Amino acid sequence: MRIVHLADLHLGFRQYQRLTPSGINQREADVAGTVQRAIAQIVALAPEAIVVGGDVFHSVRPSNPAILHAFRAFSALRDRLPDTPIIMVAGNHDAPRTTETGCILRLFREIGVYVADAKAELFTFPSRSLAVLAVPDVPGIDRPPLLPPDGFTHRVLLMHGEVAGMLPAHAAPADRAAIEIPTADLHADAWSYVALGHYHVYREVAPRAYYSGSLDYTSSNPWGELREEREAGVPGKGFIEHDLVTGAHRFHPVAPSRPLLDLEPIDASGMGATELDAALRARVDTARGGIDERVVRATVRNVARHIVRELDHAALRDYRKRAMHFHLDTRRPEPSVRRRLGEGAPGRRATLPEILAERLQERTLPPGMEREQLVTLGMRYLQQAEDAATAAMPVVDG
């Protein structure tokens, strides 16, 4: 009795400003392409059941192209695997925050997909002796005890949520689920399998309890995911095939439409602008597979602001033209290092612009945001606020 477990498709995910010739955000098209490849792999496996752990869409109100991509994907599964039940739960990105707003996932009921979008539901398939308790990620849900029903050989718990203590620091603050589940509440040992969605990296939570991870890099911090996958030996994104009888378990990687490339970080301590330009050029020139049409990050640590301003911006523009997106992530030295380098006069109180610039230089940025633009914009807003305050001051005649 083989099942396929996938989650976190995030169709409709948009990032950066690049558009396809048809006017669709390029990253949205990339994610749709990745989902299509995953569907083709699942069809080839021909499992006895498919469970989808939520976040089919990236937003509660997805775009028309995202809806069309999803409808085509699940219609293909229904057409090619007509005898295979598909069970789906709503994730925190799918579920509206108010009860009077309908969930878009109900659309898939029209093509025979079993959907739990507003409450926990038990779906049973007597011919397979299969029961699936599907628990969506909905605020205020009356969650039943997560215990399997009697009378079925194969019993699967399908839910979208955050198992307590599972999310790493880089993911936890950015995208909290409505449901947080203590590991003990899963009763994993009582189920044939526990299929989880929400966490974007493939991970075992307990025996026979897994996050399948997302199908593409659609979180607010894909670089943290890349690092975690490297450290855990996970071969990227994909889905799970699990045999409920034998326990045979396999993670199937799905090649992303557009690979991410995190260049080896540069420690710029003691470098001038010319030396840093050369180091960046070396990272770009020796990148495996090159940077063309890829999403690229170049991290530079211990670099002063004046060095960043003096970089070869023509070269940076060339990198950005070649890559689908090129993010130069510059990070200033620690305060003690800056003092050793002579930045700031000892004993002098920092000005408000200096404090703001320092905080913006140290702030962790989401993908797609350039630090130089952030600092420039922040300083401009500060100057506007100071000008407005000055203009509002009463004039005192002497």
C-alpha positions as CSV (number, residue, x, y, z in Angstrom):
1,M,0.0,0.0,0.0
2,R,2.1,2.9,-1.3
3,I,1.2,6.5,-0.7
4,V,2.8,9.7,-2.0
5,H,3.1,12.6,0.5
6,L,3.7,16.1,-0.8
7,A,3.2,19.6,0.6
8,D,3.9,23.3,0.3
9,L,3.5,23.7,-3.4
10,H,3.0,27.5,-2.9
11,L,1.7,28.1,-6.4
12,G,1.4,31.8,-7.1
13,F,4.6,32.6,-5.2
14,R,6.2,35.8,-6.7
15,Q,9.6,37.2,-6.2
16,Y,11.8,39.8,-7.9
17,Q,10.7,41.9,-10.9
18,R,11.5,39.6,-13.8
19,L,8.6,38.7,-16.0
20,T,8.1,36.0,-18.6
21,P,7.3,37.0,-22.2
22,S,3.6,36.4,-21.4
23,G,3.8,38.9,-18.5
24,I,3.8,36.4,-15.5
25,N,6.3,36.8,-12.7
26,Q,9.3,34.6,-13.6
27,R,9.5,33.0,-10.2
28,E,5.8,32.2,-10.3
29,A,6.3,30.5,-13.6
30,D,9.4,28.7,-12.2
31,V,7.4,27.2,-9.3
32,A,4.6,26.1,-11.6
33,G,7.1,24.3,-13.8
34,T,8.6,22.5,-10.7
35,V,5.1,21.4,-9.7
36,Q,4.4,20.0,-13.2
37,R,7.6,17.9,-13.0
38,A,6.6,16.6,-9.6
39,I,3.2,15.6,-10.9
40,A,4.8,13.7,-13.8
41,Q,7.0,11.8,-11.3
42,I,4.0,11.0,-9.1
43,V,2.0,9.7,-12.1
44,A,4.9,7.4,-13.1
45,L,5.0,6.0,-9.5
46,A,1.2,5.2,-9.6
47,P,0.7,5.1,-5.8
48,E,-2.4,3.8,-4.2
49,A,-3.1,7.2,-2.4
50,I,-1.9,10.7,-2.5
51,V,-1.9,13.1,0.5
52,V,-1.2,16.8,0.2
53,G,-0.1,18.6,3.4
54,G,-1.4,22.1,2.6
55,D,-0.1,25.4,1.3
56,V,-1.1,24.5,-2.2
57,F,-1.2,28.2,-2.9
58,H,1.0,31.0,-1.6
59,S,-1.9,33.3,-0.7
60,V,-5.5,33.0,0.3
61,R,-6.5,34.8,-2.9
62,P,-4.2,33.4,-5.5
63,S,-3.8,34.9,-9.0
64,N,-5.8,33.4,-11.9
65,P,-2.6,31.8,-13.4
66,A,-1.9,30.2,-10.0
67,I,-5.4,28.7,-9.9
68,L,-5.1,27.5,-13.5
69,H,-1.8,25.8,-12.8
70,A,-3.1,24.1,-9.7
71,F,-6.3,23.0,-11.5
72,R,-4.3,21.5,-14.3
73,A,-1.9,19.7,-12.0
74,F,-4.6,18.0,-9.9
75,S,-6.7,17.3,-13.0
76,A,-3.7,15.5,-14.5
77,L,-3.5,13.3,-11.4
78,R,-7.2,12.6,-11.5
79,D,-7.1,11.8,-15.2
80,R,-3.9,9.7,-15.2
81,L,-4.6,8.0,-11.8
82,P,-8.4,7.7,-11.7
83,D,-8.5,5.1,-9.0
84,T,-6.1,6.9,-6.7
85,P,-7.7,9.0,-4.0
86,I,-6.2,12.4,-3.4
87,I,-6.7,13.9,0.1
88,M,-5.8,17.5,0.8
89,V,-5.7,19.8,3.8
90,A,-5.6,23.6,3.9
91,G,-2.4,25.2,5.2
92,N,-1.9,28.6,6.8
93,H,-1.4,30.2,3.3
94,D,-4.6,28.6,2.0
95,A,-6.9,29.2,4.9
96,P,-8.7,32.5,5.2
97,R,-8.5,34.2,8.6
98,T,-12.3,34.8,8.8
99,T,-14.9,32.0,8.7
100,E,-17.2,33.8,6.3
101,T,-14.5,33.8,3.6
102,G,-14.5,30.6,1.6
103,C,-11.3,28.6,1.0
104,I,-10.1,28.4,-2.6
105,L,-9.2,24.7,-2.1
106,R,-12.9,23.8,-2.3
107,L,-12.5,24.2,-6.0
108,F,-10.8,20.8,-6.2
109,R,-13.8,19.0,-4.7
110,E,-15.3,19.5,-8.2
111,I,-12.8,17.1,-9.7
112,G,-13.0,14.5,-7.0
113,V,-10.3,15.6,-4.5
114,Y,-11.1,15.1,-0.8
115,V,-10.5,18.5,0.9
116,A,-10.4,19.4,4.6
117,D,-10.4,23.2,4.6
118,A,-12.4,24.4,7.6
119,K,-12.4,21.5,10.1
120,A,-10.8,18.2,10.7
121,E,-12.4,15.4,8.6
122,L,-12.0,11.6,8.5
123,F,-12.0,10.2,5.0
124,T,-12.4,6.5,4.7
125,F,-11.7,4.2,1.8
126,P,-13.1,0.7,2.8
127,S,-11.9,-1.1,-0.4
128,R,-8.3,-0.2,0.6
129,S,-8.9,-0.5,4.4
130,L,-7.6,3.0,4.5
131,A,-8.6,5.9,6.8
132,V,-7.1,9.4,6.6
133,L,-7.7,11.9,9.4
134,A,-7.1,15.3,7.7
135,V,-6.5,18.3,10.0
136,P,-6.2,21.7,8.3
137,D,-4.3,24.7,9.7
138,V,-7.2,26.9,10.6
139,P,-7.2,29.5,13.5
140,G,-9.5,28.4,16.4
141,I,-10.1,24.9,14.9
142,D,-11.7,22.4,17.2
143,R,-8.9,19.9,16.9
144,P,-9.9,16.3,17.7
145,P,-7.6,13.9,19.6
146,L,-5.0,12.8,17.0
147,L,-5.8,9.1,17.4
148,P,-6.5,6.7,14.6
149,P,-9.9,5.1,14.1
150,D,-10.6,1.4,14.6
151,G,-11.4,-1.0,11.9
152,F,-8.8,0.0,9.3
153,T,-5.5,-1.7,8.4
154,H,-3.9,1.5,7.1
155,R,-4.4,4.7,9.1
156,V,-2.8,8.0,8.1
157,L,-2.7,11.3,9.9
158,L,-2.5,14.3,7.5
159,M,-2.1,17.7,8.9
160,H,-0.5,21.1,8.3
161,G,1.1,22.7,11.3
162,E,4.2,23.3,13.3
163,V,5.5,20.5,15.5
164,A,6.9,22.2,18.6
165,G,10.6,22.6,18.5
166,M,11.0,21.4,14.9
167,L,11.5,24.8,13.1
168,P,15.0,26.2,13.1
169,A,15.7,29.8,14.1
170,H,15.9,31.0,10.5
171,A,12.4,29.8,9.8
172,A,10.4,30.1,13.0
173,P,9.9,33.9,13.2
174,A,9.0,34.3,9.5
175,D,6.1,32.1,8.9
176,R,4.2,30.8,12.0
177,A,1.5,28.2,11.6
178,A,-1.9,28.6,13.3
179,I,-1.4,25.1,14.8
180,E,1.5,24.2,17.0
181,I,1.5,20.5,17.9
182,P,3.5,18.9,20.8
183,T,5.3,15.9,19.4
184,A,3.6,13.6,21.9
185,D,0.1,14.7,20.7
186,L,0.8,13.2,17.2
187,H,0.7,9.7,18.7
188,A,3.0,8.7,15.8
189,D,3.4,5.2,17.1
190,A,-0.3,4.6,16.7
191,W,-0.5,5.6,13.0
192,S,0.7,3.8,9.9
193,Y,2.1,7.1,8.8
194,V,1.9,10.8,9.7
195,A,2.1,13.2,6.8
196,L,3.0,16.8,7.8
197,G,3.1,20.1,5.9
198,H,4.4,23.6,6.7
199,Y,8.1,23.1,7.2
200,H,10.0,23.4,3.9
201,V,12.8,21.0,4.5
202,Y,12.4,17.2,4.4
203,R,12.7,16.0,7.9
204,E,11.7,13.0,10.2
205,V,9.8,14.1,13.3
206,A,9.2,10.7,14.8
207,P,9.2,7.1,13.5
208,R,6.8,7.1,10.5
209,A,6.2,10.9,10.9
210,Y,7.6,13.3,8.3
211,Y,7.6,16.7,6.8
212,S,8.0,16.2,3.1
213,G,9.3,19.7,2.6
214,S,8.3,22.1,-0.2
215,L,8.6,21.5,-3.9
216,D,10.6,24.6,-4.6
217,Y,12.4,27.4,-2.7
218,T,9.4,29.6,-1.8
219,S,10.1,30.7,1.8
220,S,11.3,34.1,3.0
221,N,14.7,32.6,3.7
222,P,15.7,30.1,1.0
223,W,19.4,30.5,1.9
224,G,18.7,29.1,5.3
225,E,17.0,26.2,3.7
226,L,20.0,25.5,1.4
227,R,22.3,25.6,4.4
228,E,20.1,23.2,6.4
229,E,19.7,20.8,3.5
230,R,23.5,20.7,3.1
231,E,24.1,20.1,6.7
232,A,21.4,17.3,6.9
233,G,22.4,15.7,3.6
234,V,19.0,16.3,2.1
235,P,19.2,16.4,-1.8
236,G,17.0,19.5,-2.2
237,K,13.2,19.6,-2.6
238,G,10.8,16.8,-3.4
239,F,8.1,14.5,-2.1
240,I,7.9,11.2,-0.2
241,E,6.9,7.7,-1.3
242,H,6.0,5.5,1.7
243,D,4.7,1.9,1.8
244,L,2.2,1.5,4.7
245,V,2.7,-2.3,4.7
246,T,6.5,-2.8,4.5
247,G,7.6,0.6,5.8
248,A,9.7,1.2,2.8
249,H,10.4,4.9,2.6
250,R,11.9,7.0,-0.1
251,F,12.4,10.7,-0.7
252,H,12.1,11.6,-4.4
253,P,14.0,14.8,-5.3
254,V,12.4,17.2,-7.8
255,A,14.7,19.4,-9.8
256,P,13.8,23.1,-9.3
257,S,13.1,25.1,-12.4
258,R,15.7,27.7,-11.4
259,P,18.5,26.5,-9.1
260,L,19.7,28.8,-6.3
261,L,23.4,29.6,-6.0
262,D,24.9,30.7,-2.7
263,L,28.5,31.8,-3.5
264,E,31.2,31.0,-1.0
265,P,31.2,34.0,1.5
266,I,34.0,36.5,1.4
267,D,35.7,37.8,4.5
268,A,36.7,41.3,3.4
269,S,38.8,42.1,6.5
270,G,41.7,44.2,5.4
271,M,40.5,44.4,1.7
272,G,40.2,47.5,-0.3
273,A,37.6,48.0,-3.0
274,T,39.9,46.7,-5.7
275,E,40.8,43.6,-3.8
276,L,37.1,43.0,-3.0
277,D,36.2,43.5,-6.7
278,A,38.7,40.8,-7.6
279,A,37.4,38.4,-4.9
280,L,33.8,38.8,-6.2
281,R,34.9,38.3,-9.7
282,A,36.7,35.1,-8.8
283,R,33.6,33.8,-7.0
284,V,31.5,34.5,-10.0
285,D,33.9,33.1,-12.6
286,T,34.5,29.9,-10.7
287,A,30.8,29.2,-9.7
288,R,29.9,25.7,-10.7
289,G,27.3,26.0,-13.5
290,G,27.9,29.8,-13.7
291,I,25.5,32.5,-12.6
292,D,23.6,33.0,-15.8
293,E,19.8,33.0,-15.3
294,R,20.1,31.8,-11.7
295,V,19.2,33.2,-8.3
296,V,22.5,34.2,-6.8
297,R,23.7,35.5,-3.4
298,A,27.1,36.8,-2.7
299,T,27.8,37.4,1.0
300,V,30.6,39.8,2.0
301,R,31.4,39.9,5.7
302,N,33.5,42.6,7.6
303,V,33.2,45.2,4.9
304,A,33.0,48.9,5.7
305,R,30.4,51.2,4.1
306,H,33.0,53.3,2.2
307,I,34.5,50.2,0.7
308,V,31.0,49.1,-0.6
309,R,30.5,52.5,-2.1
310,E,33.8,52.3,-4.0
311,L,33.1,48.9,-5.6
312,D,33.0,48.5,-9.3
313,H,29.3,49.0,-9.8
314,A,29.6,48.4,-13.6
315,A,30.7,44.9,-12.8
316,L,27.9,44.5,-10.3
317,R,25.4,45.6,-12.9
318,D,26.8,43.0,-15.3
319,Y,26.3,40.3,-12.7
320,R,22.7,41.4,-12.2
321,K,22.1,41.4,-15.9
322,R,23.5,37.9,-16.3
323,A,21.7,36.3,-13.3
324,M,18.0,36.1,-12.9
325,H,18.6,37.8,-9.6
326,F,22.0,38.7,-8.0
327,H,21.9,39.8,-4.4
328,L,25.1,41.3,-2.9
329,D,24.7,40.9,0.9
330,T,27.3,43.1,2.6
331,R,27.7,43.0,6.3
332,R,29.7,45.5,8.3
333,P,32.3,44.5,10.9
334,E,31.3,43.9,14.5
335,P,31.5,47.1,16.6
336,S,34.7,46.1,18.2
337,V,36.3,45.5,14.8
338,R,35.0,48.8,13.5
339,R,36.7,50.6,16.4
340,R,40.0,48.8,15.6
341,L,39.6,49.9,12.0
342,G,39.2,53.5,13.1
343,E,35.5,53.9,12.2
344,G,34.0,56.4,14.6
345,A,35.8,58.6,17.1
346,P,36.2,57.1,20.6
347,G,34.1,58.9,23.2
348,R,31.9,60.7,20.6
349,R,28.2,60.0,20.8
350,A,26.8,58.6,17.5
351,T,24.4,60.8,15.6
352,L,20.9,59.6,14.7
353,P,21.9,59.1,11.0
354,E,24.9,57.0,12.0
355,I,22.8,54.8,14.4
356,L,20.1,54.3,11.7
357,A,22.7,53.4,9.0
358,E,24.4,51.0,11.4
359,R,21.1,49.2,12.3
360,L,20.1,49.0,8.6
361,Q,23.5,47.5,7.7
362,E,23.1,44.8,10.4
363,R,19.5,44.0,9.8
364,T,18.8,40.6,8.2
365,L,17.2,41.2,4.8
366,P,14.6,39.1,3.0
367,P,15.5,37.7,-0.4
368,G,15.3,40.3,-3.2
369,M,16.1,43.3,-1.1
370,E,19.3,45.1,-1.7
371,R,21.1,46.5,1.4
372,E,22.4,49.6,-0.4
373,Q,18.9,50.5,-1.5
374,L,17.5,49.9,2.0
375,V,20.1,52.2,3.6
376,T,19.6,54.9,1.0
377,L,15.9,54.8,1.4
378,G,16.1,54.8,5.2
379,M,18.4,57.8,5.2
380,R,16.1,59.6,2.8
381,Y,13.1,59.1,5.0
382,L,15.1,60.2,8.1
383,Q,16.1,63.4,6.2
384,Q,12.5,64.0,5.2
385,A,11.3,63.6,8.8
386,E,14.0,66.0,10.0
387,D,13.1,68.6,7.3
388,A,9.4,68.3,8.2
389,A,10.2,68.7,11.9
390,T,12.3,71.8,11.2
391,A,9.6,73.3,9.0
392,A,7.0,72.8,11.8
393,M,9.1,74.6,14.4
394,P,7.7,78.0,15.5
395,V,9.8,81.0,14.5
396,V,10.9,83.0,17.5
397,D,11.7,86.6,16.8
398,G,14.7,87.9,18.6
